[in-house]
């Protein structure tokens, strides 16, 4: 079975956590003791219904305030597919949490309250999903029970959202679904209250959406994480390079080049814990051996001679700032990119994005926590990179405070 990672996004009280709770409950993916626990919690709070949002909102502050604060990951499976859910917060002050949860997602669920329609936070979260190269979106128009299951209202919201989404570059697939997370309409089972809707249910679309074309199998990229030298009689002369393939396909006999040194060789064999492979591709974790004794270490990259990543020290990137300490021009940080760690300095703050209007503020002197914008960096060692739009792994990095080891921001190379 393949794996689908998806994230939820939407305004406060749009019903993100309730939707995930309903999905887990109706697909029978929760245990009886979990159900008993949230029934008891709902009773103590005086809720009229079983509060399914409590399945994902586990922090005490979340339960007291009735909001999502941190990213909650939940795992479940159906006979067709395995899923990892990142239930992310909707508040502006938790933008960094949403970026973290959405960074590995294949699909984003954008929830819209049927009464309120498309609002600023809908646009903000769609912009972030687009920035993070999420190509598939479910536009879940929730709380249809509060607008009398109106087809006209649903069509209004879909038209407004599609008009906005046409300005975004990466979102290519939008599936609108009218739902009621509280009552379960069109979540797992087809609703008899909306006979006018002929599309798939929420779970059916999650099980069948095609995501296979998103991995980059063209640009061969293998960041070296570790040089394997077993000290044993059986593997006396073994020297392999272990890591996770970030793109492309590798086969024994392929011509390869080790960067940044530029030394060339051929792939001798591909090893895994389950035996040798005739071919390996992203995102598999493997150990490559080469026919020649070439010096390579952590931070280097193995690629194909006719298709190499860019090797540059001057980097242009979009960044989401995570820290309470503002980003400053000329600020010095550690940059972690694939398996390489080196020093970096912020050369210039290009602009900040107003994620409510998508306008660029070019006179921004600094970035505060949760701000998103574009900066230029200069690194001490060259980065072996691709544009984030082309490869999410070789196009992303984090900035770290060298003194405190705090993660300061996450970047996407332009």
C-alpha positions as a Markdown table, in Angstrom:
| # | Residue | x | y | z |
|---|---|---|---|---|
| 1 | Unk | 0.0 | 0.0 | 0.0 |
| 2 | Unk | 1.2 | 3.5 | -0.7 |
| 3 | Unk | 1.2 | 6.3 | 1.8 |
| 4 | Unk | -0.6 | 9.6 | 1.6 |
| 5 | Unk | 0.5 | 12.5 | 3.9 |
| 6 | Unk | -2.1 | 15.3 | 4.2 |
| 7 | Unk | -2.5 | 18.4 | 6.2 |
| 8 | Unk | -5.5 | 20.3 | 7.4 |
| 9 | Unk | -5.8 | 24.1 | 7.1 |
| 10 | Unk | -8.5 | 26.6 | 7.7 |
| 11 | Unk | -9.7 | 29.4 | 10.0 |
| 12 | Unk | -10.3 | 29.1 | 13.7 |
| 13 | Unk | -13.5 | 27.1 | 14.4 |
| 14 | Unk | -13.9 | 25.9 | 10.9 |
| 15 | Unk | -13.9 | 22.3 | 12.2 |
| 16 | Unk | -10.5 | 20.9 | 11.3 |
| 17 | Unk | -10.0 | 18.8 | 14.3 |
| 18 | Unk | -13.7 | 17.8 | 14.3 |
| 19 | Unk | -13.4 | 16.6 | 10.7 |
| 20 | Unk | -10.3 | 14.5 | 11.5 |
| 21 | Unk | -12.1 | 13.1 | 14.5 |
| 22 | Unk | -15.1 | 12.3 | 12.4 |
| 23 | Unk | -12.9 | 10.7 | 9.7 |
| 24 | Unk | -11.2 | 8.4 | 12.3 |
| 25 | Unk | -14.5 | 7.6 | 14.1 |
| 26 | Unk | -16.5 | 6.8 | 11.0 |
| 27 | Unk | -13.7 | 4.8 | 9.4 |
| 28 | Unk | -13.4 | 2.8 | 12.7 |
| 29 | Unk | -9.8 | 3.8 | 13.2 |
| 30 | Unk | -10.0 | 4.6 | 16.9 |
| 31 | Unk | -10.0 | 2.2 | 19.9 |
| 32 | Unk | -12.9 | 1.8 | 22.2 |
| 33 | Unk | -11.0 | 3.2 | 25.2 |
| 34 | Unk | -10.2 | 6.4 | 23.2 |
| 35 | Unk | -13.8 | 6.8 | 22.4 |
| 36 | Unk | -14.8 | 6.3 | 26.0 |
| 37 | Unk | -12.2 | 8.9 | 27.1 |
| 38 | Unk | -13.5 | 11.6 | 24.7 |
| 39 | Unk | -17.1 | 10.8 | 25.6 |
| 40 | Unk | -16.2 | 11.3 | 29.3 |
| 41 | Unk | -14.3 | 14.6 | 28.5 |
| 42 | Unk | -17.3 | 15.8 | 26.4 |
| 43 | Unk | -19.7 | 15.0 | 29.2 |
| 44 | Unk | -17.6 | 16.9 | 31.8 |
| 45 | Unk | -17.5 | 20.0 | 29.5 |
| 46 | Unk | -21.2 | 19.9 | 29.0 |
| 47 | Unk | -21.0 | 19.4 | 25.2 |
| 48 | Unk | -24.3 | 18.4 | 23.5 |
| 49 | Unk | -22.4 | 16.0 | 21.1 |
| 50 | Unk | -19.3 | 13.8 | 21.5 |
| 51 | Unk | -16.5 | 16.3 | 20.8 |
| 52 | Unk | -14.5 | 14.4 | 18.2 |
| 53 | Unk | -12.0 | 17.3 | 18.0 |
| 54 | Unk | -10.5 | 15.9 | 21.3 |
| 55 | Unk | -9.0 | 13.0 | 19.3 |
| 56 | Unk | -6.4 | 15.4 | 17.9 |
| 57 | Unk | -6.4 | 18.3 | 20.3 |
| 58 | Unk | -4.4 | 16.6 | 23.1 |
| 59 | Unk | -2.7 | 19.5 | 24.8 |
| 60 | Unk | -4.4 | 20.9 | 28.0 |
| 61 | Unk | -4.4 | 24.4 | 26.6 |
| 62 | Unk | -6.0 | 23.2 | 23.4 |
| 63 | Unk | -8.8 | 21.4 | 25.2 |
| 64 | Unk | -9.4 | 24.4 | 27.5 |
| 65 | Unk | -9.6 | 26.9 | 24.7 |
| 66 | Unk | -11.1 | 24.7 | 22.1 |
| 67 | Unk | -8.4 | 25.5 | 19.5 |
| 68 | Unk | -5.5 | 23.8 | 17.9 |
| 69 | Unk | -2.1 | 25.1 | 18.9 |
| 70 | Unk | 0.5 | 22.6 | 17.9 |
| 71 | Unk | 0.7 | 20.1 | 15.0 |
| 72 | Unk | -0.9 | 16.8 | 15.9 |
| 73 | Unk | 0.1 | 13.8 | 13.8 |
| 74 | Unk | -2.3 | 10.9 | 13.5 |
| 75 | Unk | -1.9 | 7.6 | 11.6 |
| 76 | Unk | -4.6 | 5.4 | 10.2 |
| 77 | Unk | -5.1 | 3.0 | 7.3 |
| 78 | Unk | -7.9 | 1.6 | 5.1 |
| 79 | Unk | -7.7 | -1.5 | 2.9 |
| 80 | Unk | -6.6 | 0.8 | 0.1 |
| 81 | Unk | -4.0 | 3.2 | 1.6 |
| 82 | Unk | -2.1 | 4.3 | 4.6 |
| 83 | Unk | -2.4 | 7.9 | 5.9 |
| 84 | Unk | -0.4 | 10.3 | 8.0 |
| 85 | Unk | -2.5 | 13.3 | 9.1 |
| 86 | Unk | -0.9 | 16.6 | 10.2 |
| 87 | Unk | -3.7 | 18.5 | 12.0 |
| 88 | Unk | -2.3 | 22.1 | 12.0 |
| 89 | Unk | -3.5 | 25.2 | 13.8 |
| 90 | Unk | -5.4 | 28.0 | 12.0 |
| 91 | Unk | -4.3 | 31.0 | 14.0 |
| 92 | Unk | -2.0 | 33.6 | 12.5 |
| 93 | Unk | 0.4 | 33.3 | 15.4 |
| 94 | Unk | 0.9 | 29.6 | 14.7 |
| 95 | Unk | 1.9 | 30.0 | 11.0 |
| 96 | Unk | 5.2 | 28.4 | 11.7 |
| 97 | Unk | 3.5 | 25.3 | 13.0 |
| 98 | Unk | 1.4 | 25.1 | 9.9 |
| 99 | Unk | 4.5 | 25.4 | 7.7 |
| 100 | Unk | 6.2 | 22.6 | 9.7 |
| 101 | Unk | 3.1 | 20.3 | 9.4 |
| 102 | Unk | 2.6 | 21.0 | 5.7 |
| 103 | Unk | 6.2 | 20.7 | 4.6 |
| 104 | Unk | 6.0 | 16.9 | 3.9 |
| 105 | Unk | 2.3 | 16.8 | 2.8 |
| 106 | Unk | 1.1 | 15.5 | -0.6 |
| 107 | Unk | -2.4 | 17.0 | -0.2 |
| 108 | Unk | -3.9 | 19.9 | 1.8 |
| 109 | Unk | -7.5 | 20.1 | 3.1 |
| 110 | Unk | -8.6 | 23.7 | 3.1 |
| 111 | Unk | -11.7 | 24.0 | 5.3 |
| 112 | Unk | -14.2 | 26.8 | 4.7 |
| 113 | Unk | -17.2 | 27.6 | 6.9 |
| 114 | Unk | -20.2 | 27.5 | 4.6 |
| 115 | Unk | -21.6 | 30.6 | 6.5 |
| 116 | Unk | -18.5 | 32.7 | 6.2 |
| 117 | Unk | -17.2 | 31.6 | 2.8 |
| 118 | Unk | -13.6 | 32.4 | 1.6 |
| 119 | Unk | -11.9 | 34.6 | 4.1 |
| 120 | Unk | -8.4 | 36.0 | 4.7 |
| 121 | Unk | -7.2 | 32.9 | 6.5 |
| 122 | Unk | -8.4 | 30.6 | 3.7 |
| 123 | Unk | -6.2 | 32.6 | 1.3 |
| 124 | Unk | -3.3 | 32.6 | 3.7 |
| 125 | Unk | -3.3 | 28.9 | 4.1 |
| 126 | Unk | -3.7 | 28.3 | 0.4 |
| 127 | Unk | -0.7 | 30.6 | -0.2 |
| 128 | Unk | 1.4 | 28.6 | 2.3 |
| 129 | Unk | 0.2 | 25.3 | 0.7 |
| 130 | Unk | 1.3 | 26.7 | -2.7 |
| 131 | Unk | 4.6 | 27.9 | -1.3 |
| 132 | Unk | 5.3 | 24.4 | 0.0 |
| 133 | Unk | 4.5 | 22.9 | -3.4 |
| 134 | Unk | 1.4 | 21.0 | -2.4 |
| 135 | Unk | -0.3 | 20.2 | -5.7 |
| 136 | Unk | -3.6 | 18.6 | -4.5 |
| 137 | Unk | -6.3 | 20.4 | -2.5 |
| 138 | Unk | -9.6 | 19.3 | -1.1 |
| 139 | Unk | -11.8 | 22.4 | -0.6 |
| 140 | Unk | -14.0 | 21.1 | 2.2 |
| 141 | Unk | -17.0 | 23.3 | 2.6 |
| 142 | Unk | -18.0 | 22.5 | 6.1 |
| 143 | Unk | -21.1 | 23.2 | 8.3 |
| 144 | Unk | -23.4 | 22.7 | 5.3 |
| 145 | Unk | -26.1 | 21.8 | 7.9 |
| 146 | Unk | -26.1 | 25.4 | 9.0 |
| 147 | Unk | -26.9 | 26.7 | 5.5 |
| 148 | Unk | -29.7 | 24.1 | 4.9 |
| 149 | Unk | -27.4 | 22.1 | 2.6 |
| 150 | Unk | -27.7 | 24.8 | 0.0 |
| 151 | Unk | -26.3 | 23.9 | -3.4 |
| 152 | Unk | -26.3 | 27.6 | -4.4 |
| 153 | Unk | -24.2 | 28.6 | -1.4 |
| 154 | Unk | -21.7 | 25.7 | -2.1 |
| 155 | Unk | -21.3 | 26.8 | -5.8 |
| 156 | Unk | -20.7 | 30.4 | -4.7 |
| 157 | Unk | -17.9 | 29.4 | -2.4 |
| 158 | Unk | -16.3 | 27.1 | -5.0 |
| 159 | Unk | -16.3 | 29.8 | -7.7 |
| 160 | Unk | -14.8 | 32.4 | -5.3 |
| 161 | Unk | -12.0 | 30.0 | -4.2 |
| 162 | Unk | -11.1 | 28.8 | -7.7 |
| 163 | Unk | -10.9 | 32.5 | -8.8 |
| 164 | Unk | -8.3 | 33.1 | -6.0 |
| 165 | Unk | -6.4 | 29.8 | -6.6 |
| 166 | Unk | -5.9 | 30.7 | -10.2 |
| 167 | Unk | -3.3 | 33.2 | -9.0 |
| 168 | Unk | -1.3 | 30.5 | -7.4 |
| 169 | Unk | 1.3 | 28.5 | -9.3 |
| 170 | Unk | 1.6 | 25.0 | -7.8 |
| 171 | Unk | -1.9 | 23.9 | -6.9 |
| 172 | Unk | -3.1 | 22.0 | -9.9 |
| 173 | Unk | -5.9 | 19.8 | -8.6 |
| 174 | Unk | -8.8 | 21.2 | -6.5 |
| 175 | Unk | -11.7 | 18.8 | -5.4 |
| 176 | Unk | -14.6 | 20.7 | -3.7 |
| 177 | Unk | -16.7 | 18.6 | -1.3 |
| 178 | Unk | -19.7 | 19.8 | 0.7 |
| 179 | Unk | -19.6 | 18.2 | 4.2 |
| 180 | Unk | -20.8 | 18.4 | 7.7 |
| 181 | Unk | -18.0 | 17.2 | 10.0 |
| 182 | Unk | -20.3 | 17.3 | 13.1 |
| 183 | Unk | -23.0 | 15.0 | 11.5 |
| 184 | Unk | -20.7 | 13.0 | 9.2 |
| 185 | Unk | -22.3 | 14.1 | 5.9 |
| 186 | Unk | -20.0 | 13.2 | 2.9 |
| 187 | Unk | -17.1 | 12.4 | 5.2 |
| 188 | Unk | -17.0 | 8.6 | 5.0 |
| 189 | Unk | -20.5 | 7.9 | 3.9 |
| 190 | Unk | -22.5 | 9.6 | 1.1 |
| 191 | Unk | -25.0 | 12.1 | 2.5 |
| 192 | Unk | -28.7 | 11.7 | 1.6 |
| 193 | Unk | -29.3 | 15.4 | 2.5 |
| 194 | Unk | -27.3 | 16.6 | -0.6 |
| 195 | Unk | -28.6 | 14.6 | -3.5 |
| 196 | Unk | -27.5 | 17.4 | -5.8 |
| 197 | Unk | -23.8 | 16.6 | -5.1 |
| 198 | Unk | -22.6 | 13.8 | -7.4 |
| 199 | Unk | -18.8 | 13.8 | -6.5 |
| 200 | Unk | -16.8 | 11.6 | -4.2 |
| 201 | Unk | -17.0 | 11.5 | -0.5 |
| 202 | Unk | -14.1 | 12.9 | 1.5 |
| 203 | Unk | -12.5 | 9.5 | 2.4 |
| 204 | Unk | -13.0 | 8.1 | -1.1 |
| 205 | Unk | -11.1 | 11.0 | -2.6 |
| 206 | Unk | -8.3 | 10.5 | -0.1 |
| 207 | Unk | -8.0 | 6.8 | -1.0 |
| 208 | Unk | -8.0 | 7.4 | -4.7 |
| 209 | Unk | -6.2 | 10.7 | -5.4 |
| 210 | Unk | -3.1 | 10.0 | -7.6 |
| 211 | Unk | 0.2 | 11.3 | -6.1 |
| 212 | Unk | 2.7 | 9.0 | -7.8 |
| 213 | Unk | 3.9 | 11.7 | -10.2 |
| 214 | Unk | 5.2 | 14.1 | -7.5 |
| 215 | Unk | 8.5 | 12.4 | -6.8 |
| 216 | Unk | 11.3 | 13.7 | -9.0 |
| 217 | Unk | 12.6 | 10.6 | -10.8 |
| 218 | Unk | 14.5 | 12.6 | -13.4 |
| 219 | Unk | 17.3 | 14.4 | -11.4 |
| 220 | Unk | 19.4 | 11.8 | -9.7 |
| 221 | Unk | 20.4 | 13.2 | -6.3 |
| 222 | Unk | 22.0 | 11.2 | -3.4 |
| 223 | Unk | 23.2 | 13.3 | -0.4 |
| 224 | Unk | 25.8 | 11.2 | 1.5 |
| 225 | Unk | 24.8 | 10.9 | 5.2 |
| 226 | Unk | 27.4 | 8.3 | 6.3 |
| 227 | Unk | 30.4 | 6.4 | 5.0 |
| 228 | Unk | 30.0 | 2.7 | 6.0 |
| 229 | Unk | 33.1 | 0.8 | 6.9 |
| 230 | Unk | 32.2 | -2.4 | 8.8 |
| 231 | Unk | 35.1 | -3.7 | 10.9 |
| 232 | Unk | 34.4 | -7.4 | 10.3 |
| 233 | Unk | 36.1 | -10.3 | 8.4 |
| 234 | Unk | 33.0 | -10.8 | 6.2 |
| 235 | Unk | 33.0 | -7.1 | 5.0 |
| 236 | Unk | 36.7 | -6.5 | 5.3 |
| 237 | Unk | 37.2 | -4.2 | 2.3 |
| 238 | Unk | 33.6 | -2.8 | 2.2 |
| 239 | Unk | 33.2 | 0.9 | 1.8 |
| 240 | Unk | 29.8 | 2.3 | 1.0 |
| 241 | Unk | 27.9 | 5.6 | 1.1 |
| 242 | Unk | 24.7 | 5.5 | 3.0 |
| 243 | Unk | 21.8 | 8.0 | 2.7 |
| 244 | Unk | 18.4 | 8.6 | 1.4 |
| 245 | Unk | 17.8 | 9.2 | -2.3 |
| 246 | Unk | 16.5 | 12.7 | -2.9 |
| 247 | Unk | 15.6 | 12.3 | -6.6 |
| 248 | Unk | 16.1 | 10.2 | -9.7 |
| 249 | Unk | 17.0 | 6.5 | -10.2 |
| 250 | Unk | 20.3 | 4.7 | -9.6 |
| 251 | Unk | 21.3 | 1.3 | -11.0 |
| 252 | Unk | 24.5 | -0.7 | -10.9 |
| 253 | Unk | 26.7 | 0.4 | -13.8 |
| 254 | Unk | 25.4 | 4.0 | -13.9 |
| 255 | Unk | 28.0 | 6.7 | -14.4 |
| 256 | Unk | 28.0 | 9.0 | -11.4 |
| 257 | Unk | 29.9 | 12.1 | -10.2 |
| 258 | Unk | 30.7 | 13.0 | -6.6 |
| 259 | Unk | 30.2 | 16.6 | -5.8 |
| 260 | Unk | 31.7 | 19.1 | -5.0 |
| 261 | Unk | 35.0 | 17.3 | -5.8 |
| 262 | Unk | 33.9 | 16.3 | -9.4 |
| 263 | Unk | 35.4 | 12.8 | -9.3 |
| 264 | Unk | 33.6 | 10.4 | -11.5 |
| 265 | Unk | 32.9 | 6.6 | -11.1 |
| 266 | Unk | 30.3 | 4.0 | -11.7 |
| 267 | Unk | 27.7 | 2.5 | -9.2 |
| 268 | Unk | 29.0 | -0.9 | -8.3 |
| 269 | Unk | 26.1 | -2.2 | -6.1 |
| 270 | Unk | 23.1 | -1.0 | -4.1 |
| 271 | Unk | 22.6 | -2.5 | -0.7 |
| 272 | Unk | 19.7 | -2.4 | 1.8 |
| 273 | Unk | 18.9 | -4.2 | 5.0 |
| 274 | Unk | 16.7 | -6.6 | 2.9 |
| 275 | Unk | 19.3 | -7.4 | 0.3 |
| 276 | Unk | 20.8 | -5.9 | -2.9 |
| 277 | Unk | 18.7 | -4.0 | -5.4 |
| 278 | Unk | 18.8 | -3.8 | -9.2 |
| 279 | Unk | 17.5 | -0.2 | -9.0 |
| 280 | Unk | 16.8 | 2.4 | -6.3 |
| 281 | Unk | 14.8 | 5.6 | -6.4 |
| 282 | Unk | 13.5 | 8.3 | -4.1 |
| 283 | Unk | 12.7 | 8.2 | -1.3 |
| 284 | Unk | 14.5 | 4.9 | -0.6 |
| 285 | Unk | 17.3 | 4.7 | 2.0 |
| 286 | Unk | 20.2 | 2.7 | 0.6 |
| 287 | Unk | 24.0 | 2.2 | 0.6 |
| 288 | Unk | 25.8 | 2.7 | -2.7 |
| 289 | Unk | 29.2 | 1.3 | -3.4 |
| 290 | Unk | 31.4 | 2.7 | -6.3 |
| 291 | Unk | 33.8 | 0.9 | -8.5 |
| 292 | Unk | 36.6 | 3.4 | -7.7 |
| 293 | Unk | 38.1 | 4.4 | -4.4 |
| 294 | Unk | 36.8 | 8.0 | -4.2 |
| 295 | Unk | 36.9 | 10.2 | -1.2 |
| 296 | Unk | 33.4 | 11.3 | -0.3 |
| 297 | Unk | 31.9 | 12.2 | 3.1 |
| 298 | Unk | 28.8 | 13.5 | 4.8 |
| 299 | Unk | 27.6 | 16.6 | 3.0 |
| 300 | Unk | 28.8 | 15.5 | -0.4 |
| 301 | Unk | 26.3 | 14.5 | -3.1 |
| 302 | Unk | 26.3 | 11.7 | -5.7 |
| 303 | Unk | 24.6 | 12.7 | -9.0 |
| 304 | Unk | 24.8 | 11.9 | -12.7 |
| 305 | Unk | 27.4 | 13.6 | -14.8 |
| 306 | Unk | 24.9 | 14.9 | -17.4 |
| 307 | Unk | 22.4 | 16.2 | -14.8 |
| 308 | Unk | 24.0 | 17.9 | -11.9 |
| 309 | Unk | 22.6 | 20.2 | -9.2 |
| 310 | Unk | 23.6 | 23.8 | -8.9 |
| 311 | Unk | 26.7 | 24.5 | -6.9 |
| 312 | Unk | 26.5 | 28.0 | -5.5 |
| 313 | Unk | 27.3 | 30.0 | -2.4 |
| 314 | Unk | 24.8 | 32.9 | -3.1 |
| 315 | Unk | 21.3 | 31.6 | -2.4 |
| 316 | Unk | 17.9 | 33.3 | -3.1 |
| 317 | Unk | 15.2 | 31.8 | -0.9 |
| 318 | Unk | 11.7 | 32.2 | 0.5 |
| 319 | Unk | 11.8 | 31.9 | 4.3 |
| 320 | Unk | 9.3 | 31.4 | 7.1 |
| 321 | Unk | 10.7 | 32.8 | 10.3 |
| 322 | Unk | 10.1 | 30.6 | 13.4 |
| 323 | Unk | 11.9 | 32.4 | 16.2 |
| 324 | Unk | 10.9 | 35.2 | 18.6 |
| 325 | Unk | 14.3 | 36.7 | 17.9 |
| 326 | Unk | 13.8 | 38.8 | 14.7 |
| 327 | Unk | 15.8 | 38.0 | 11.5 |
| 328 | Unk | 18.3 | 40.8 | 10.9 |
| 329 | Unk | 20.2 | 41.7 | 7.7 |
| 330 | Unk | 23.9 | 40.6 | 8.1 |
| 331 | Unk | 22.7 | 38.1 | 10.7 |
| 332 | Unk | 24.9 | 35.0 | 11.0 |
| 333 | Unk | 23.5 | 31.5 | 11.2 |
| 334 | Unk | 24.2 | 27.8 | 10.7 |
| 335 | Unk | 22.4 | 26.4 | 7.6 |
| 336 | Unk | 21.4 | 22.8 | 7.4 |
| 337 | Unk | 20.8 | 21.6 | 3.8 |
| 338 | Unk | 20.3 | 17.9 | 3.0 |
| 339 | Unk | 23.3 | 16.4 | 5.0 |
| 340 | Unk | 25.5 | 19.5 | 4.8 |
| 341 | Unk | 25.9 | 21.9 | 7.7 |
| 342 | Unk | 27.8 | 25.2 | 7.1 |
| 343 | Unk | 27.8 | 28.8 | 8.1 |
| 344 | Unk | 25.6 | 31.4 | 6.4 |
| 345 | Unk | 25.1 | 35.2 | 6.5 |
| 346 | Unk | 21.9 | 37.0 | 5.5 |
| 347 | Unk | 23.0 | 39.5 | 2.8 |
| 348 | Unk | 19.7 | 41.2 | 2.1 |
| 349 | Unk | 16.0 | 41.1 | 3.0 |
| 350 | Unk | 14.4 | 41.3 | -0.4 |
| 351 | Unk | 10.7 | 41.6 | 0.7 |
| 352 | Unk | 8.2 | 40.4 | 3.1 |
| 353 | Unk | 4.9 | 38.9 | 1.9 |
| 354 | Unk | 1.6 | 40.2 | 3.3 |
| 355 | Unk | 0.0 | 36.7 | 3.4 |
| 356 | Unk | -3.5 | 38.3 | 3.8 |
| 357 | Unk | -3.3 | 40.2 | 0.5 |
| 358 | Unk | -0.2 | 38.4 | -1.2 |
| 359 | Unk | 1.3 | 41.9 | -1.7 |
| 360 | Unk | 5.1 | 42.4 | -1.3 |
| 361 | Unk | 6.4 | 44.8 | 1.3 |
| 362 | Unk | 9.9 | 45.7 | 0.0 |
| 363 | Unk | 10.9 | 48.1 | 2.8 |
| 364 | Unk | 10.7 | 45.4 | 5.6 |
| 365 | Unk | 13.7 | 45.9 | 7.8 |
| 366 | Unk | 13.4 | 42.6 | 9.6 |
| 367 | Unk | 11.3 | 39.4 | 10.0 |
| 368 | Unk | 9.3 | 38.8 | 13.1 |
| 369 | Unk | 8.1 | 35.3 | 14.2 |
| 370 | Unk | 5.7 | 33.8 | 11.6 |
| 371 | Unk | 6.7 | 36.3 | 8.9 |
| 372 | Unk | 7.2 | 34.9 | 5.3 |
| 373 | Unk | 9.3 | 36.6 | 2.6 |
| 374 | Unk | 12.4 | 36.4 | 0.4 |
| 375 | Unk | 16.0 | 36.9 | 1.4 |
| 376 | Unk | 19.5 | 36.4 | -0.1 |
| 377 | Unk | 22.1 | 34.3 | 1.7 |
| 378 | Unk | 25.8 | 33.8 | 1.3 |
| 379 | Unk | 27.1 | 30.4 | 2.6 |
| 380 | Unk | 30.6 | 29.5 | 3.7 |
| 381 | Unk | 30.6 | 26.3 | 1.6 |
| 382 | Unk | 28.7 | 25.8 | -1.7 |
| 383 | Unk | 25.2 | 24.3 | -1.5 |
| 384 | Unk | 24.5 | 21.5 | -3.9 |
| 385 | Unk | 20.9 | 22.4 | -4.6 |
| 386 | Unk | 17.9 | 22.5 | -6.9 |
| 387 | Unk | 15.0 | 24.9 | -6.9 |
| 388 | Unk | 12.4 | 23.9 | -4.3 |
| 389 | Unk | 9.8 | 23.9 | -7.1 |
| 390 | Unk | 11.8 | 21.1 | -8.7 |
| 391 | Unk | 12.9 | 19.1 | -5.7 |
| 392 | Unk | 11.5 | 19.5 | -2.2 |
| 393 | Unk | 14.5 | 17.8 | -0.5 |
| 394 | Unk | 17.4 | 19.5 | -2.3 |
| 395 | Unk | 15.6 | 22.8 | -2.4 |
| 396 | Unk | 14.9 | 23.2 | 1.3 |
| 397 | Unk | 17.0 | 24.1 | 4.4 |
| 398 | Unk | 16.7 | 25.4 | 7.9 |
| 399 | Unk | 18.6 | 28.2 | 9.7 |
| 400 | Unk | 19.9 | 27.5 | 13.2 |
| 401 | Unk | 21.2 | 29.8 | 15.9 |
| 402 | Unk | 24.9 | 28.7 | 16.4 |
| 403 | Unk | 24.8 | 29.8 | 20.1 |
| 404 | Unk | 21.5 | 28.2 | 21.3 |
| 405 | Unk | 20.9 | 25.6 | 18.5 |
| 406 | Unk | 17.4 | 26.9 | 18.1 |
| 407 | Unk | 15.8 | 26.5 | 14.7 |
| 408 | Unk | 15.3 | 30.0 | 13.5 |
| 409 | Unk | 13.6 | 29.6 | 10.1 |
| 410 | Unk | 12.8 | 27.3 | 7.3 |
| 411 | Unk | 13.8 | 28.1 | 3.7 |
| 412 | Unk | 12.7 | 27.2 | 0.2 |
| 413 | Unk | 15.3 | 27.9 | -2.5 |
| 414 | Unk | 14.0 | 30.0 | -5.4 |
